Amino acid sequence: MELFSEEAKDMNELREKLKDRKDIPKDYKVAVIAYTFDKENNIIWQRRGPECRDERFKLEGIGGGVKETDLNFRSALNREIEEEVGKEAVIKIEKFITAFGEKIFDIRENKEKYWVMLLYKGILEVDKLQIMEPTKNLGYERYQIEEVKEEELSIAAQKLFKILKEKI
């Protein structure tokens, strides 16, 4: 479910935005995701690998979980981008799009977790994407928005993609 569309900069601001929401469990996890576009306006997806904690072999945007050591959400996203695509690629975070909440089943821990996902639009400025975690990322695929096959996307990516299409 879509939660809000005004950017929360860090965990304190996120907690404040969610404090009155009874439908969100207190033990939620936070992820930052960049739906990244190249110079031809293709959206770049990564194919999830066999070591991912959920939705293996589906397509998703670039990003991942926020760590307690992250100063704010944009720095968390920049860290995740570097961890996933390497230091040679440059993805500029253009704008915040939305926050979304979703229960996702974690295969490794054999339980459902509630994720608050913060979605950003990214622009690929230097196209030197690398696969830094080959067991979690099988490669990158690029599609024009109208070419995306939604059944290929993870459940969360499907829902976020619908919002992305409305807002961009």
QUIZIKA-V909871 format. One line per field, one symbol per residue. psi: psi as a letter, one per 30 degrees, with the letter a starting at -180 (. if undefined). Layout:
psi=???
This chain:
psi=kkelgkkkeaeeeeeeefegjfgklfhllkkkkjjkkafggkkklkjkafglflhkglkllkaakklffkeleeeeeeeeeeeeflfekjjkjelkelkkkkkkkjeefhlkkkkjkjklklkjejihkljfifffjflkkkkleffkjffflleeeeeeeeeeeef.
